[in-house]
């Protein structure tokens, strides 16, 4: 267990999957946790179950991001941990990629993540920790995931530059890149057994990851035990990128 007592943590997309697991882990480690999401009923249920604070915000909307930063700053003044987790996954061959899907994925995964970081910088405490949720897709070039992979590769580039820009304030910026993890998003993809078997076949440890495993890595990066780590990307993928 990492000692996060007295720290305030905000997790976007914290009502399900890795975000939910991260919220649970950070709270268990002593942090005061805030979760966000765009579905009011889901956020309220998750916040109640976890006994944390919930805010409704759509990460693809700059208006929502600005309102969220203002509300969090007004209520909590400063935060110590920011986990930019909200994201969407959509697939299509490049030849047939609809503009609407391109925009949706980029607006949430890259533009939304970028401006969440941007608008929260003023309310980050000195020595704060920011964790951006990336993906192994930025490395393994999965067919039909061109836009998703590009959005995560772009986020990795921003992470490194943000680490340099915020180093004077001792704010650490890192990325966590999971491989296939058994979450709600994976369920929505509706994998056939053959597709699932193929994916597992690309992972040396021969299984999907668990959201709780990713959450423990997030908790480590959020803690003072990672105080000399910034500008780094952590793969948690069962060896998929080897």
N, C-alpha and C positions, 0 to 999 in steps of 0.2 A: 504494500500500500504506500502511495506517495502522499506526503503531508501537504495538502492544499488548503488547510484551515485558514480562513480569513481572506481567501482569494475569491473574486467574482469572475465567473466564466459564462460566456455566451456561445451558444452552439446553433448555427443556422441549420434548418432541416432536422431539428432535434426530436421530432415527433415519431420517427420510425428508423429502422435499420441501424446503420453505424452511428448516426447522430443520437438516437435514443440510447444505444449502448454506451456511447461516450458520456452522455448526460448522467446516466446511472453511475458510471465509474467515477466521474469527477465528483459527484455528490457524495458517494461512499468514501471518497478520499478527503472530504471535508470542505469542498468548495461550495459557494452559493451559486446556484446554476440558473441560467435563463435559457430557454429554448425558443426557437422561432419556427414558423411554418406557414404555408399559405392556406391550409384547410383548417378553418376555425374549430370544427368538432374534433379533429384529430389532435390539434395542438392542446385544446382544453383537456381532453382525456389523458394525453401523455403527461401534461403538467400535473394533473391531479394524481395520476398513478405514481409519478416520480417525486411528487411533493416539491416541485420547482416552479419558477415563474415562467409563464408563457406569453409570447407576443405574436400577433398575426402579422406576417410580412411576406410578400412575394419577392424572392431574390431577383427576379427578372425586371422588377420595377424600381427605377431610381428614386421615384417619389416615396415608395414604401421603405427603401433603404434609408433615405434621409430622415423620414419620420421615425423609424426604428432607432436610429442613432440618437436623435433628439430625445425620444422617450426614455431610452436606457440611460443616457447622460443625465437627464432630469431626475430620474429615480435613484440611480446608483452612483452618480457622479463619474466614477472611473471603473474600468474593468481590467482584470489581470490576465485573462485567458480569452482568446477569440478563436473559435473553431469554425472555419468557413467550410461547411460540409454539404449544404444543399446542392443538388445536382439532378440532371435528367439524362437518360440514356435512350437514344433513338438510332435505328439502323437503316441504312439504304446504300445501294451501290452508288458510287460517285455519279455515274451516268444518269441515274434516276432520282438524285437527291432533290426533293422539293425545297424551294426557298423558305417556305414556312417552317419546315423542320430544321433547316440550317439556322434560321434566326432563333427558333425556340431554344435549341441546344446552346448556341453561343450566348444568348441573352442571359441564360441561367448560369451555365458553367463557367463562362469567362467574364463577360461584361458584368454580370451580377456579382460574381465573386470578387472581381477587381474593385468595383465601387463599394462593396461591403468593407473590404480592407481600407479603401481610401477614406470613407466617411467615418470609420471607427478609429482611425489613427489619432485624432485629437483627444479621444477619451480613453486611450490606452495608458495605463500607469507606466512609469519607468520600470524596467525589468520585466515587462509583460511578455507573454508568449503567444504567438499566432501560429496556428496549424491550419494549412490549406489541404483539403482533401483532393488529391490528384488520382492517378490511376496507372496501372501497368500498361494500359492501352496506349499511353504516350510513348511506349518503348517497343511493344511487340507488333504493332501495325496490324491489328485485326481487320480482315476484310469486312466491308460494309459499315465500319465504325469510323470512317474518315473524319467526320465533323466532331464526334465525341473525342477521338484521340487528339485532334488538333486543339480542341478547347482545353484539354488537360496539359498538353505540351506548352501552350501559351501561358497557362497558370504557373507551370514550373519556372518559366523564364521570369515572370513577374516576381515570384518568390525570392529568387536570387538578388534581383535589383532592390526589392523592398528590404532585404536583410542588410544590404549596404546602406541604404538611405536612413534606416532607423537604428543603426548600430550606435550612434552617438547617444541615444536615449537608452541603450542597453536592452532594446526590444528585440527579441529573437523571432525569426520567421523561418519556419520549416514546412516541408510537405510530407504527407503520408500517402503512399501509392499502393492501395490494396489490389490484389488480383481478384479472381472471382470469389465473392463472399455470399453466403446464403442469407439474403435479405429480401424484403418486399420487392425491390427492383428486379431481382433475379426471378422472382415469381411472375412478375408482369411480362417478362420476356417470353414466358411460356415455352421453355426448352423442351424439345422431345428427348426421349431417353438417349437416342443416338447423338444428339447435340451435346447433352450433358456428359456422356461418355467421352466424346471428343475433347471437350474442355478439360475434363479431369485428366485426360491423357497428356495434356500439355503441361501438367503440374507435377514435378518430380515427387512431391509428397502425396500425390494422388488423392486429393480431396479438396473441397471448397473450404475457404476460410470461414471463421466465425466472427460475427460483429464484435463480440466481446474481446477477441484477440486484437482487433484493430483498436478498440477502445483503450486497452492497456498500453499500447504504444503511444496513443494520444496523451494519456495521463502522464506517461514518462516525460514526453516532450514539454508538457505543460508545467512540470515540476522543476524545482531548483536543482534536481539531480542532473538536468540537462542544461545547466546554466552556461556551458561553454560550447553549445551546439547552435549554430545558426546557418542559414543558407543551404541546408542539406535536405535531400529527398530520401525518405525511408521506404524501401520496398517491403511489403508484407504480403507475399504472393506464393508461398510454398515452393519457391524456386522457379517460378514460371519464366522469369526474365533471364535465367542463366543462359 
